[in-house]
């Protein structure tokens, strides 16, 4: 009511419309508190599933990314070739298409993987392609003098790579990897298209049951924003912790 | 013994080393002088196998550095200290020192650590063993660099302009340690611009000019008027260094 009065100078029609909008929002808030309550459990379940998928996929993407980056830095032409093709393929195909191929395409060949595993694998594979680029630039950024020191002191190629190059490259990569991982969380919403009722999937269900898409998706929006925000805080802290005393200026 | 015979090295069309012959006996301290670009650092980088040589032969205790199988043995015998330290930034000072002894010489970790601490102690860094390179001053970093080389118990220490990145005070810190090492009979090949220091610690001075070994004389003779100074190029170099 107060909102209507404060817009006294506008035309009556506008005022009425504003009031309707306002009332609707208030009703929406009421709905979040009361009508949405029965559905909170479903949404929470979805959120949990999203977190599960993302945690596994984050780990998967970093492992795949590190492996591909190692292959791209290797002396073997074959390994370098495979890695380059891998990155080119998975970075240049829409994630949705990759996902459909894995989930709906592969069963034609008799390969059945459930939605959860498909989601984790697909995210790890696609995320790994992006992560490998980040880690690779971390490797390229290492001062060659450091590697020369390792050579001169007789460290094997393998030891040099595992104990010198990768630890430094990963430290340099934490921050840019963060953006890759945040993207992974955002991309995980696409998994709702392969019957996986993660956060977005369950929000879709709740929206259709309550006929309140605005309110439900507003909640969804907030949920994703808080997830990625938490992750970015965690990454910044991890970066500082890992690089304390190691990088000149952190 | 380190033996260099007719060593040639070019980067593209630029000839950096043009037929160097030089041998260094165990226990000797040999300083290599010469202007920037005369090939001093490249010579060191050929001895430790960081540069592939184009012609000639380098052996470290009869191990040929051009032979990949023998290079590992040759490298175990020499330790390099770098101009820009090249410490491992993600490892503490102590771990920088102990990494190669543990990984390459397969030393017991606890023993290596004990020796590493003792080495750091001996260069006045006993209380900085757990600091990371970025937390150390330039002089401290180079002292860690020297410990890292010494931890491998090398027969030959290759020092590549180890004080060039340091201010005079830090240079003094590092030179003091090197002077101490010569007193203990460590063989050193010392590429430097510190002419006065080279004069005070060296047995022999080698002067490179445009990739050629111009003069190779006992230290005192090198600085004598009728010795190295009789060479116009050497005299010009030394007078210029004194002015600086």
Boltz contact constraints between the chains, C-beta under 6 A:
constraints:
  - contact:
      token1: [A, 145]
      token2: [B, 84]
      max_distance: 6.0
  - contact:
      token1: [A, 145]
      token2: [B, 86]
      max_distance: 6.0
  - contact:
      token1: [A, 146]
      token2: [B, 86]
      max_distance: 6.0
  - contact:
      token1: [A, 148]
      token2: [B, 50]
      max_distance: 6.0
  - contact:
      token1: [A, 149]
      token2: [B, 86]
      max_distance: 6.0
  - contact:
      token1: [A, 152]
      token2: [B, 48]
      max_distance: 6.0
  - contact:
      token1: [A, 152]
      token2: [B, 80]
      max_distance: 6.0
  - contact:
      token1: [A, 153]
      token2: [B, 100]
      max_distance: 6.0
  - contact:
      token1: [A, 154]
      token2: [B, 72]
      max_distance: 6.0
  - contact:
      token1: [A, 154]
      token2: [B, 75]
      max_distance: 6.0
  - contact:
      token1: [A, 154]
      token2: [B, 76]
      max_distance: 6.0
  - contact:
      token1: [A, 154]
      token2: [B, 104]
      max_distance: 6.0
  - contact:
      token1: [A, 155]
      token2: [B, 103]
      max_distance: 6.0
  - contact:
      token1: [A, 159]
      token2: [B, 103]
      max_distance: 6.0
  - contact:
      token1: [A, 164]
      token2: [B, 88]
      max_distance: 6.0
  - contact:
      token1: [A, 167]
      token2: [B, 90]
      max_distance: 6.0
  - contact:
      token1: [A, 168]
      token2: [B, 90]
      max_distance: 6.0
  - contact:
      token1: [A, 245]
      token2: [B, 132]
      max_distance: 6.0
  - contact:
      token1: [A, 245]
      token2: [B, 134]
      max_distance: 6.0
  - contact:
      token1: [A, 245]
      token2: [B, 135]
      max_distance: 6.0
  - contact:
      token1: [A, 246]
      token2: [B, 89]
      max_distance: 6.0
  - contact:
      token1: [A, 246]
      token2: [B, 90]
      max_distance: 6.0
  - contact:
      token1: [A, 246]
      token2: [B, 132]
      max_distance: 6.0
  - contact:
      token1: [A, 248]
      token2: [B, 134]
      max_distance: 6.0
